[in-house]
Amino acid sequence: MGRIDRQGAVRVASPRPKRNRRPEVVVFSTVASQDRPATWRVVIRGAVYEAETETLQKRLLLRLLRKVMQLTPAELDSHLFRERVRYFVAKTERGYRVTVRLGDRRFLLPKRSRRNGQFRGVIRIGESELQMLRDSGAASDDYLSVRVGTLGQSTESEGRVYLVARSGWSVISDIDDTIKVSSVTDRKELLANTFLRPFRTIDGMAERYRQWARQGVAFHYVSASPWQLHHALTELCGQHGFPTGSFHLRSFRLRDHMLRRVLLIRRMGKGAAIRQLLKSFPGRRFVLIGDSGERDPELYAAAARRFPRQVAAIYIRQLPEKPLERGRAERMFRNLPASRWLLFEDASQLPERLDQPETRSAR
């Protein structure tokens, strides 16, 4: 086992035991915060999978998915379906030591990858070191470039950690039916939109988000969509011009659940991610954006009551098939000023600026 200094840098490390499989590391988009003066707390997160191989378990899972989703042979063999389902059926790798490279400095995360293949660790760097990384091109004003691998392997994967200042404005945005068409209230449509069809965005949301980004707003995409869709969702944001930002998704292992649970991909686990962001940035103001399809209004109202000085506004997109009735909304957002929440149907109803004390769109 490697020896680590106080900053997490590798001093001495023995190679991990030999394995017959070559690991593949996926790096998730995370966030760095300043919890100490002139020091950045850099969160590293990702997952280790077995490199692309054809296994009996994978074939069985694909066969079950075909039955549950009632796929045609053409759909099952399509490139799009294979890409979307890839990390759901890939074998996760536990017990790997994970290395992180920032510029010329290498770190060893203290904990090995877990049963679901995921790993998480924290690295601390000073402001002077961050400036050196910027000078070398390994960082920008907005993010750090990190290279992550496993101990004893030369292959590394690249990821980004977004630098978020202590003060300023942030948007916590849901994904499904807020910026992307998912149809979470319809099981069949949800599956088709997730695995079979090209992603479609909600009209006008990318343009409004870009407008806010130009004003210096940071973005955090918080969703109960599984981490297995991280690559597809970041690709969606890049292709359609959504601002870059950190992702906070749900841990999900297909083999740990009844297969039919994948039909729901329930919108669970978001509350903890939202609370963690609010606790990590006590000096920032937040706008929470979601939809009326499931539990966004309840989660956001609870966050606003618990963090009244940080949650500046709540915007809920009204889904035609499941709108949030006005009376229910008023009861849900009781004790919150009317200026701090808004039900909207079109992105044009959202304010052009976030740093205003009142919402300016008609209710």
N, C-alpha and C positions, 0 to 999 in steps of 0.2 A: 504494500500500500504506500502511496506517495506521502511525503511530508509537505506541509503547506505552511507558508508564513502567514502573518496576520492579514495580509491583503489577499490571500488565496492563491498566491503565485506558487508554481510548482518548483520545489527544490530538488527532491530526489523521488523517483517513482519507479517501482518495479513493473515490468510489463504485465498486462493482464494474462490470465491463462489462455492458451491457444483454443480457438474455436474453429469449427469447420465452416461457419457461415460468415459472410462479409456484411457488416452492419451498414445501414443507410440512416443518416441523421437528418431529421427535419427540424428547422429552426423556426420558432414562432416569433411574431412581431410583438415586442414587449415595450416596457417603459422604464426610464431612469428618472429618479427624483432626487432632490437635495434634502436629506433629513438631518444633515449636519452642515455647518458653515464650510464652504469651499470643498465639499465632498459630494460626489455623486454615488447614489445607490443604484447599481445597474442590475436589473433582473434578467436572468437568462432562462429561457424555457424552450423545450422542444420534445422530440420523441425519437427513439431508436427503433428501427424496423429491420427485419431481414431483407437484404437486397432482393430485387425482383427475381423470384423463383416460382416455379409451378409445383404446388404441394397438393397432397390429397385433401387436406383440410380446406385449402382455398377452393378446390373444385367442389367440395361438398357445400361450402357456404354460398358459392355462386349458384349452385343448383337449387338451394333453398330460396335464395333471393328471386330466382327466376319463377319459382312456384308462387311465392307470396305476392310478388309484383305482377304476375301474369305476363311475363316478358315474352316477346317473340324471339326466335333465334337471331334475327337481324339486330334487334335492340340489345340483346345480351352480348353480341360480338362487336357492337359499335365502339368506336374509339372514345366517344364522349362518355358512354356508360363505364367503360373500363377505367378511364381516368378518374371519374367521380367516385367510383367504388373502391379504387385501388387501396387506400389506406384503411378502409373498413375491413377488408379481407386479408391484408398483409399481416404477417406474424410479427408481433411486438417482441422486443428483446429486453430482458431484464438483466440487471447486474453489471451493466457496462459503466466504466468510469468515463466521464465526459470532460474533454478539454476545450478551453475557450481561448482564442487568440485575439488580442486587441493590439493592432500594430505589431510591434516586435515582442510584445510581452505575452506570455502564455500562462493560463491559470488552469487549475484542476478543481472541478466542482467537488465538494466534500461527499455528496451522496450519489450513489449509483442510480441508474435508471430503474424505475419501479416495474411492477408486473405488467402494467399497461404500456410499458416502453417509455413513459414520459419521465423527464428529468426537470429539475428546477434548482436554481442556485442564485446567489447574490454576490456580485463583485463590487468593490468600492474603489473608486479612482478619484484623485484630487483634481482641482481645477487646472493646475499647471500641466498635469498629464493629459487632460482633455484638450488643452490648447496645443500640445505637441501632436496629438492625434489629428487635430484639425490641420495643422501645418503639413503633416505627412499625407493628408488625403484619406485617412482612415475614419474621419468623422467630419460632419458638417455642423452648421449652426443648429440643425434640427435632429440629427440622429447620429448614432455610432454604427459603424460597420463591424460586425463580429464574425469570426470564422469558428465553427464548432465541429468537433470530431470526437472520436473515441480513442482512449489511450492505447497506443500500440499500432494505430492505423494512420496512414498518411493522408487519407481522403478527408476533406473538410467541406462543410456546407456553409453558405453565407446567409446571414440574417441581419436584421436591423433592430436596434433598440432606440426608441424615440426619447429625446431629451425634452423634458417638460419642466419649465421654470416653476418656482414656488408660487408666484402670483400670475394672474392673467385669466383668460377665459378658456373653458374646455366644453366640448360637446360630447356627451355620452349618447351614442346612437345605437338603437336596435338595427338589425339587418333585415330579417324576414318580414316582408310586407311593410317595411318602413323605407328602405332604399332599394329593395329587390322584390320582385313578384315571386311569392312562395305559395300562397293559398293555404296557410296553415290550418284553416277551418275545414278543409276538404282533404281527406287522407289520400285519395287517389291522385288528385292534382298536386298535392305536396310532394309525393314521391316522384311524379313525372317531372315537376319543376326542379327537383333536387338532383335526380340521377339521369334523366333522359333528354332534357331540353337545354339549349343554351340559356344562360341566365339573362333575365330581362330586368331592367331597372325601372323604378318609379319615376315618371316624367317630372323633370324640373328639380329633383332633389340634388343631383350632382352639381348643377349650376348654383343653387343656393349654398351648398356646402363650400364650394370653391370661393364664393363671395365672402363667406365668413372666414375661410382660411387666409384670404388676402388681408384680413383685418388682424391676423395674428392668433386666431383661435386654434387650439389643439384638438385632435379628434381621437376618441376611444370607441371602438366598435365592440359593443358588449352584446352577446347573443347566446342563446342556448343551442345554436347550431354546433355540431360536434367539431372538435379540433381536426378531425380527418378532412374537413372541408376548408381548412385554413388556406391552403395553396389556391384552391379554386376561388375563394372569396377575395383574397388579395389580388388575384388576377382580374377579377371582376372590377374591383375598385380602380386598378390601373387602366384597364381598357376603357372604362366609362368616365374617367376623369374625377373620381372622388378623391378628396384629400387623403394622403397617406396618414397612418396613425397606428396605434397599438390595437391588438385584437385580444379579446377576452371571451373564450368560447367554452364549451362544455366537454368534460371528459366522458367518453363513451366507448365501450368495447362491445362490438357486435356479439362476440361469443359469451359475454357476461350477462346477457339479457335474453329474454324470450325473443325470438326473431321478430315476432309481430310487433314488438315495441318500436322497431325502427319505422313502422308505419306512422307513428305519432311524432317522433323526434320532439318530445314535449319541450315547451319553453320553460325549462327549469334551470336553477343554478345561477340565475343572473343577479339575484339580490346580493349575494356575497361578493361578487366581482364589483358591483357598483359601490358597495360600502367600502371595499378595500381602496378603490380609487379616491373616494372622498376622504378617507383617513390619510392616504398618502400625500394629499395636496390640500391641507387645511386652509391655505391662503388663496386658493383659486375659486372662481365662480363657475358654476356648472349649469348647463342647459341639458335637460334629459328629453330625448326624442324617441318616440315609439309609436305603436299603433293600437287600435281597439280590438285586435283579434283575440288576444288572450290576457295575460296578467300585467302588461306594461303599466296601465294606469294605477293599479294597486301598488306595485313595486315602487313606482316613482313617487306616489303620494306618501308612502311610508318613508322614503329617503328624504323627501322635503321636510317632513315633520321632525325627523331625527337630526338633519343637518340644515336647519333653516337659514343659516348665514351663508351657506355655500350653494345651495340649489336656488338659482335665480329664476328659473322658468321650467315649465313642463309643456311639451308640445305633443299632442296625440293625433296621429293620422286616423281619420275615420274610414273604416273599411265598409263599403256598401253592403256586404253580406252580413256584417256584424258590427253596426255602429254603437258607439257609447252614447246612450241616451242622456239628454241634458240633465234630467233630474238625478240620475244615478251619478253623473259626473259631479254635480254640486255636492251630493252627499259624500262622495269619495274624497273630494278636495276640500272638505269642510275645514275651516280654520286657516285655509291658505288664501291670501288675497286674490281676488279675481284677476288681477293683472299678471299673476304668476303662472296661469295655465291657459291653454288654448287648444280647442278642438279644430283641426283643419282638414280639408279635403284635397287641397291643391297646394303645391310648394309655393306658389305665388302668394299665399296667405301668410307665410312665415315672414317675420320681420327681416328687413335688409341688414340690420345691425343687431348684434346681441347685447352690446354694452349699453342698453337702454333699460330704464327701470320698469317700463310698462310694455306689454305686447301691443302692437299697433294694428293688428289685423282684426277685422270684424269677427264676432263670434257667431 
